[in-house]
Amino acid sequence: MTDSANQIKKPQDIVYRAKAEYAEMIAINIRKDIASQFGLPADVEVGGYPGDEVRPIKIHYFGSDNEMQRLTKYIDAHYCFGVEPGFQN
């Protein structure tokens, strides 16, 4: 991709998986951090059911590819989801 194509803002999603007991708390903190660090609010929702062992956290953000890379790096560096790294995929 060219640099100008990387700057085009579009809706994008990232999904993380977290232990059920931490999922809601992590989602709230991610929502706050994205708004304060990146300047735009993100739609962060927790899927699954409260009784599940692991629940998905879906982050829907309107940004460029470069912003999404920065966002992903920020989340990876600042959050522990309580599941094995291989289980995130």
N, C-alpha and C positions, 0 to 999 in steps of 0.2 A: 504494500500500500504506500501511497505517497504521503508526505507530511500533511497535505491539505485534507486528504481523506481521513487521516487519524484525528483531525480536529472537528469533524462533523459530529454534532451531538445527536444522539438517538437513544431510544429506550433500550436498556440492557438489563439482564438479570444475572445474579450470582447466587448460588445455593451452597450453604454450609450445613453441616449436620452437627447437632449438639446433644449432649445428654439431656433428657427430658426435664430434669429438675433445674437445669441452668438455662434452658432455651428462652424463656420469656424475659429473664433478666438480661441475658446477652443481647436479645433483640432490642430492648429498650435502650441499652447503652450504645449499641451500634447506631441506632437512629439519631441519638443525640450527637455522637461523634461525627457522623457524616455531615450533619447540618452545621456544626461548628468548624470542622476542618476543611470541608469542601464547598461550603456556601450554598448548597442546594439540599432541600429535604429529600429523603429517600423513603420509599414505601417498603417497610420491613415487616414481613409477616411470618408467623410460626405455624407450620403445618403439622400434620399428624394429630395424635390424640394424647391427652395428658398421661394415659397409662402406658404409652410407648416408651421403650428404652431409649431410643434415639429419635429426635424430631428435626425436620428440615427447617432452616431459617432462610427464607428467600428475600433477597435484596433487589428491589426494582429501582434502578437509578437512570436518570436521563443525563447522559454525558458522552464525551468523546472516548475513543479507544484509549488514548493516553490517560485520561482521567480514570477510566476503569482500571487500568494497570496500577495507577497510584493508589486507588481505593483498595484494590485487592491486596497490595503490599502492606498498606496500613493495617487492614483487618488482620492479616496473617501475623504481623509483628506485635499487635496489641491484644489479641484475644486467644484464650485457650478454650476450646469447645468441649473438653472432657472425653473425647473419643480418639481412637487410634488414628494416626495420620492417613493410613491407607483406606480408612473407612469413609473419608471425606468424598471420594470419587463416586 
